[in-house]
Each structure stands twice: as structure tokens, then as C-alpha cells.
Amino acid sequence: MLTAVEFDLEELTNKLEIHLIETKASWLKTHFSLVYRTIFDRQNFKNLENYCNDIIVKYPNLIFDANDFTSLPESALISLLKRDDLQMEEVEIWDYIVKWGIAQNPTLPTNLEDWTKDNFLPFSAIISEDHAAEISTWIDRKSTTYSTTYIPYKFELILRGSRDGFAPQTFWNICHGHAHTVVVTKVKGTDEIIGGFNPLAWDNSNHRSMGGNKR
């Protein structure tokens, strides 16, 4: 069916959709999460999209209790949450949102009471999506800059100076063990952005031993 779409075979696509719905209902439910991810954000599978939406209303657990629920695209989750006919209690929905959110942000404190508003600020107040696309291009040593709609890397905030402080030891303690990291900073007064990419893991034990030798 996906191949038919690639070749703009609209009639064949529609027939395959109807075939799945009418003869493979059991298979669709068994592989519901896979099917939903495949058709979401595509404009070519309206029959399947309507079919899946009707199922989600009655059996939301097919998505929310799926093993790969936490990897559901944000746009797909938002689409589900906008529905006012899901047969779920609001407190249940909230629990799933928290579960999904923690999976997307592994640096969040495990105790919800330790969360602060700083935990929900963007990846950085310094760089934009355009910067992230350009940095990704540098990392992969590509000659053509990646589009903001296709950034091959997911950037996760590890340390923010305005939140965690600017002491060198703080940097070493928080970044210890993290590899493939990007460090960026903005020069006060000029707004120049400088930084670099480290493919290796930061090791604060080496930092301490080097500091001891210097003293």
C-alpha cells in the first residue's frame, strides 16, 4: 500500500485500504500501533485514518497501553488529546501524558514533586531550530545544511548555566558520562554564539586528577 502511494496509484491505494478494513480487521487491531504510526500525518489513507479513529475512541488502550506508546510522535499524541470522545477518565489520560513526557526527557527528576518550571523550558534559549539543523550538518560533515523539518539528531538539555550555574566543577559533575554532546554559549555584548561538539564521554575523574597535578 505504501508502494502504491509512492507511485501515485490512488485507485490501488484505496482498494488496498478497503481490503485491510474489510478482511484484516483482526490483524489491524493486533498491529494497531504500527498501523496508526504509518498512516498518521499522511494524506493518502483517509479510509484507514477514519477506521483507526473510530477504534481509538472505543479502545484507547490499543495506543496508550502499547509497548511503544512512549515513542509515539508528539503530533500524534496531541491529535489524540484533542478528541473529546475518548472513553478514558481524565486522570488516566494525565498519567499517560506524564509517562510519555518522562520518556522524552530522561533528565527529568524521577520524583514529580522535584519538578520545576525550568524543567520545561526549551532545549536552549541560545540556539534555534535553524542552529540545530546547522550543527547536525557539521556533525555529519554534510555539504548541504539539513532542513529544520529533518534534523537527524534529538537534542536533549543536560545543563543550562542560568539554571545550574556556571561553575566549572558543576559542568564536570553534570556532564560526567555523557557522550556526543554539544556545548554552546553566547558572548555577552556581541550575541556571538560559540561552542563545539564532543563525540567522547566527559570524565570528571580525569578532570580532578589533572587539576591536582597543576596544584
Backbone hydrogen bonds, N-H to C=O, Kabsch-Sander energy under -0.5 kcal/mol:
donor,donor_aa,acceptor,acceptor_aa,energy
5,V,1,M,-1.7
6,E,2,L,-2.0
7,F,3,T,-1.5
8,D,5,V,-1.9
9,L,4,A,-3.2
10,E,8,D,-1.5
13,T,9,L,-2.4
14,N,10,E,-2.4
15,K,11,E,-2.0
16,L,12,L,-2.5
17,E,13,T,-2.3
18,I,14,N,-2.4
19,H,15,K,-2.3
20,L,16,L,-2.3
21,I,17,E,-2.4
22,E,18,I,-2.7
23,T,19,H,-2.2
24,K,20,L,-1.9
28,L,24,K,-2.5
29,K,25,A,-1.9
30,T,26,S,-2.2
31,H,27,W,-2.2
32,F,29,K,-1.2
35,V,31,H,-2.5
36,Y,32,F,-3.0
37,R,33,S,-2.3
38,T,34,L,-2.0
39,I,35,V,-2.2
40,F,36,Y,-1.7
42,R,39,I,-1.8
49,E,45,F,-2.6
50,N,46,K,-2.5
51,Y,47,N,-2.0
52,C,48,L,-3.0
53,N,49,E,-2.4
54,D,50,N,-2.0
55,I,51,Y,-1.7
56,I,52,C,-2.7
57,V,53,N,-1.8
58,K,54,D,-1.2
59,Y,55,I,-3.7
62,L,59,Y,-1.8
63,I,60,P,-1.6
64,F,60,P,-2.6
65,D,61,N,-2.0
66,A,63,I,-1.1
69,F,66,A,-1.8
71,S,68,D,-1.4
72,L,69,F,-2.1
77,L,73,P,-2.2
78,I,74,E,-2.7
79,S,75,S,-1.9
80,L,76,A,-1.8
81,L,77,L,-2.4
82,K,78,I,-1.4
83,R,80,L,-1.3
87,Q,57,V,-1.4
88,M,86,L,-2.1
93,I,89,E,-2.1
94,W,90,E,-2.4
95,D,91,V,-1.9
96,Y,92,E,-2.0
97,I,93,I,-2.2
98,V,94,W,-2.4
99,K,95,D,-2.2
100,W,96,Y,-2.7
101,G,97,I,-2.8
102,I,98,V,-2.4
103,A,99,K,-1.6
104,Q,100,W,-1.5
105,N,101,G,-1.1
108,L,105,N,-2.3
112,L,110,T,-0.7
114,D,111,N,-2.0
115,W,112,L,-1.5
119,N,116,T,-1.4
120,F,117,K,-1.5
121,L,118,D,-1.1
132,A,128,S,-2.2
133,A,129,E,-2.5
134,E,130,D,-2.1
135,I,131,H,-3.1
136,S,132,A,-2.2
137,T,133,A,-1.6
138,W,134,E,-2.0
139,I,135,I,-2.5
140,D,136,S,-2.0
141,R,137,T,-0.5
141,R,138,W,-0.8
142,K,137,T,-2.3
146,Y,133,A,-0.7
150,Y,147,S,-1.5
155,F,153,Y,-0.7
163,R,160,R,-1.3
164,D,160,R,-3.9
165,G,160,R,-0.5
165,G,161,G,-2.1
170,T,167,A,-0.5
171,F,167,A,-1.7
172,W,168,P,-2.2
173,N,169,Q,-2.6
174,I,170,T,-2.4
175,C,171,F,-2.5
176,H,172,W,-1.0
177,G,202,W,-3.4
178,H,175,C,-2.2
181,T,198,N,-2.2
183,V,196,G,-2.6
184,V,182,V,-0.5
185,T,194,I,-2.5
187,V,192,E,-3.2
190,T,187,V,-1.1
191,D,187,V,-2.2
194,I,185,T,-2.5
194,I,192,E,-0.5
196,G,183,V,-2.0
198,N,181,T,-3.1
202,W,175,C,-0.5
202,W,178,H,-2.0
207,H,203,D,-1.3
208,R,204,N,-2.0
209,S,205,S,-2.1
210,M,206,N,-2.3
211,G,207,H,-2.1
212,G,208,R,-2.2
213,N,209,S,-1.8
214,K,210,M,-1.7
215,R,211,G,-1.6
